[in-house]
Amino acid sequence: QFPICAGIMTGLFMLFEAMGLSWGSGQYAALYVGMPCGISSTMIVVKLLAEHAEMDTAPGRLTVGILIFQDIWAIVVLAIQPDLANPQVLGLLKTFAMIAMLIIIALAYAKFVMPAVFVLASKSIELMLIIALAWCFFMCCLATLPFIGLSMELASLISGVALATFPYSAEFNGKIKYIRDFFITLFFVGLGMQIPVPDFA
């Protein structure tokens, strides 16, 4: 689904660019504008499904399944994007190896370490929330080490997937709901402010 949608949108933006509409500097401007249009925002869609109590319905589960596959494609895109202008096979293999290592570490912690920590902290939801946030920051710091060299966005995605496997995820969502909505607003406002104003050359 994502490759087809991203290809169609990128083709449309390249057509507009050929007609004289500029999307920014660089030869990959149309690609960078088209690819986000081929993917949905997982946090917004899941938020809407939860608000309408449709997470456990058949359409809701199908939607979440599609979003999971889109997140997997997002991991691939984030891995390729830094070397998009000059892709190197060895560099890409190293990046994917580091991603696999980070996923293994996250799943190992989620299976053997974090359950015991959460059981000890289960008497206080606030303490569990702090531990969950510390886990996300730990994964981000681990990913940005020089010998790993992955992005914080990729690490946060992997750590969020690992946290979603815990039975306490509903409590986490309830506690961070308002903070999440606030930062979602800031994220999209900041994202919109970075979009260049289209102009006809």
Summary of the structure (lengths in Angstrom):
residues: 201
radius of gyration: 19.2
end to end distance: 33.2
largest distance: 62.2
contacts: 531
relative contact order: 0.10
helix: 75%
strand: 2%
